[in-house]
Amino acid sequence: MREDPRQTVGDAMATDIAFAVGVLAVLSDRVPSGLKVFLLSLAIVGDIGAILVIAFFYSGGLEGAWLGAAVLLMGLVVLLRRLRVLWVPVYVVVGVGVWLATFESGVHATIAGVALGLLTPAKPTDPRGFGDVFEHASQLSAEPDAHSLRTTTLQAQEVVSVTERLEHLLHPWTSFLIVPLFALANAGVALSIDGLRDAVTSNIAVGIVVGLVAGKMIGITGMSWLAIRLKARRGPAGVTWRQLIGSSAVAGIGFTVSLFITALAFDDPAIVDTAKVGVFIGSIVAGTVGAAILMTGPAIEPPD
């Protein structure tokens, strides 16, 4: 029985982004910080676009009542933010309700995760900074009461954004447990001599490899050049065109999200297996080409 991608495509996003950013991490002495931000933003937007494609083109029949419930619960999240409710368990309960309602509505439930992520505050709720919190804490007596201690703790939490706190809390679990388990258990790529031979002679696999390697390089570099040429956007600070082309190649690592769309797009198991091998080969070639372009470039001068 085919696995329901609604349950795992969100983790696939994290895996794809980790692969692409990991290549840049290995080449940190040749990759400026502006390029890392560019690739990370590109990977996130690209995966969100892939999820939207899955949500709108591969969803089943929509259930209006459940979809309305999901929208109402999302509105509740916005209301809780405006009321400055900081107790995380409340958001967890509402978030689970949003996920369940979205899943039952027929829309891929990963849309709920993306929407909740976009609603998570990326700025501190208290702009005064940690200095005021430290000053308040220093004024407490040697043996503060429970109310003063709780007030100081809440003030300290407000000077750090919710996004940063959640990232710090969940990073060890996602990086060292969830993502490795997902990559090992759910990739589903069966490699064999016959499979590789079939992929080399298959128009589908060749097309996937060309799309991931040449398509990403030409598309990202071309659109970046056009945006800069039309003065619609400025390029990343301190990034050369050689580095931009290299990162465009690295962006061709589309491993797990591409595998999910492959499983949805084709019904023939043989074609699905061939396409998966094409995705695997294309991701390896894209990462290798991008790394080669970046490695042959000049090293970054260390700051004074």
N, C-alpha and C positions, 0 to 999 in steps of 0.2 A: 504494500500500500504506500502511495506517495505521501511524503511528509508535507504537512500543511505549512507553507512558507510564512503564513501570518504569525506563527509562533516563534520564528527564529530569524527573520530578516533584520530585525533591529540589532541583534548581536552581530549579524553579518556586516552591518555598517561599521561597527567598531573594529572588526577584523580587517576590512579593506583599508580603513584609515590607518590602522596600526602598521600594516605592511608598507604602505607608501611612505609614511613618516619615518618608519624604521630605517629605510634606505637612506634618507637624508641624515638621520642620526649617526649612521656609520660614517658618513662623509661630512661630519660637522665642521671640519677645518676648511672645507671648500664650499660651504653653503651658508650664505648670510642669513641673518634672522628674518629679514623681509621675505626671503624665498620660502622659508619654513611656514610662515604665516600664510603666504599665498597658496602653497600646496595644501595646507590643512583646510583652509577655507574652501578651496576648489574641491577637495575630496568630500567635505561635508555637504556642500551644495549639490555635487554630483550624485551622491548617495540619496539625498532627500529627493532629488528629481527621479531617481530610479524607483524609490518607494511610492512616489505619486503615480508613476506609470503603473506599478503593480496595483495600487489602490483603485485607480479609475478604469483600468482596462482589463484587469484580471479578477475583479471582485464579482461575487455572486449577486443575486437579487437583493435589493435594498429593503430593509425593514424600517418604515418611517418612524414607528414608535421608539424603537431602540436608538435610531439616529437622533431623534429629538431629545432623548434622555442624555445621550452623550454631549449634545450641545449645551443642555442645561447644566450638566455637571462641570463642563468647561467654564461656563459663566460663573458657577460657584467658586471655582478656583480664582478667577479674576476678582470676585467680590472679597474673598478671603485675603488676597494680596492687598486690596485697597484698605481693608480693615486692619492691616498689619498684623495678621495672625501669624505667629512665628513657630507654633508647635508643629513639628514635622509630621507626627503620626496622623494629624488631620488631613494633610495633603496626601499621605500614603493611602488612606482609606478612600478619599475622593478620587485619587488617581487610579486605583484598582477599579472603582466604579466606572470611570471613563473608559478604561481598557475593555472591561466586560461589555459595556453598552456598545462600544464601537465594534467589537468582535461580533456580537449578536446582530448588529445592524447590516452585516454583509460587507462592510468596508474593512480592508485589512487593518488589523488592530495596531500595526506599527504607526499608523497616522496619529493615533492617540499619544504614543510615546513622543513623536516628533513635536506635536502641539504642546504637550506638557513641558517638554524641554525648552521650547521657545518662550513659554510663559515663566520659566524659572528666572528670577531676578539675577542679572549679571553685575549689578552695582550694589554697593552697601546701602542698607536702608537707613543708616545713620551717617550722614556726611561729616560729622564732627571729627572723626578719626579716633585712633586708639589713645591719643594723648589725653583726651578728656576722661576716658574710661580709667586710665592709669591714675590720673589725678584723683578721681572719685574713689578708687580702691585704696589709695594711699591715705585717704582721710578716715577710713574705717578704723575702728578700735582694734586692739590686739586680739580680741575675741568677738568678731562680728556675729550678729544674729543671722538667722536663716533668711529673713526677708532681704537684708542688705546684701548678703552673698548671692541670692537669686537675682536681685536687681543688677548687680555688677556683671554676673554671668550673661544675662540677657543683653546688656549693653555691649559687652565684648562680642557677642554673636552678631549684633547689628552692624558692626564696623567692618565685617567681612561678608562679601556677597554670598547668597545661598548657593549659587553655581560653584563657587570656589570651595565652599565647605563640603558640598556633596561630592565634588571631584576628589577632594582629599580623603573623604570617608570611603568612597567606592573604588578608588583607583587600585588598591591592592587586590580586591576581589575580582575586578574585571580583568586586570592585566595578568594576574598569576593563576587564576582559576577559571573564570567564565570563558574568556577568549581562547585560551589553549584547549579547553575541553571542547568548545564549539568547533575549533579548527580540526581537531582530531576526529571527532565523532560525526560531524554533519557535513563535511565537505563532499564526501561521496564520489571522489574521483578514483576510478579503477585504472591504474597504469599497467600496461603490458606491451610487449613487442607488437602484437597484432593490433592493439588499440592505437599505438603510435603510428603504425604503418597505415591504418585506415584513416587516421586524422590527416596525415600528410597528403593523401590523395583525395580528401573530401573537400568539396567547395565550401561547405558550411564551416569547417574548422579553419580553413585558410582564410575565409572571410572574417572570422572572429579574430584571428591573429593580426591580420592587416588592420582591422578596425581598432584593436586595442593598442597597437604599436604606432602605425603611421597615422591612423585617424585621430588619436589623442594628440600627437605631436603637431600635426597640421592644424587641427581645429583650435587647440588652446593657444598655440603660438600665433596663428592667423588672427584670431579674434582679439588677442592682446595687442598685436600690432595695429589692428584696425581701430581699437578703442583709443590707443595712444595717438595714432595718426589723426583721428577726428577730435582729439583733445577732450574726449568724454571721460577718460580716466588717466591717471598717472601710473607709471609702472612702479613696482615695489622698490623701496629705497635701497640703493646700493646693489641692485641686481643687474647683471649684464644680460644681453640677449642669449649668450651661450648658456648661462645658468638657467634662464627661463625655458629654453628649449630642452635642457636636461630634465628640469622638473616636469615639463609637459610629457616627456617620455615616461617618467616615473609614475605619473598619474594614470598611465595605462594599466597599472596593477588593479584589476577589477575583480579579483578572485571570487569571493563568496556571493556578493550581490548579483554578479553576472551568472553564477551558477543557479541562483534561485529563478532568475528570469528565464534562463535556459530550460529549467524544469517545467515552467509554466507555458513557454512558447511552443514546445514540441511535445507531441503525444507518443511518437515512436521511441521506445526505449533505446534502440540502437543509435538513432540520431541524437538523442539526449546524451548518451555516453560519448559519442564523437565530439559533440559541441563542448562538453565538459573538458575533454582533453585539449580542445582548441583554446578554451579559456585559460587552462593551466599553462600551456605553452606560451600563449600570448602574454600572460602576466610575468612569466620568467624572462621572456625576451625584452619586454618593456622595461622591467627593472634593471636588467643588465645593460641595455642601451643607455638608459638614463644615467646609471652609475658611471658608465664609461665616459659619457660626455662631461659629467661633472668632475670626474677624477683627472681628466686631461686638461682641465682648466687651472688657472692660477689659484694658489692658496690664499685664504683671507688674511690680511694683515691684522695681527692682534691689536686691540685698542691700547692706547698709552695708559 
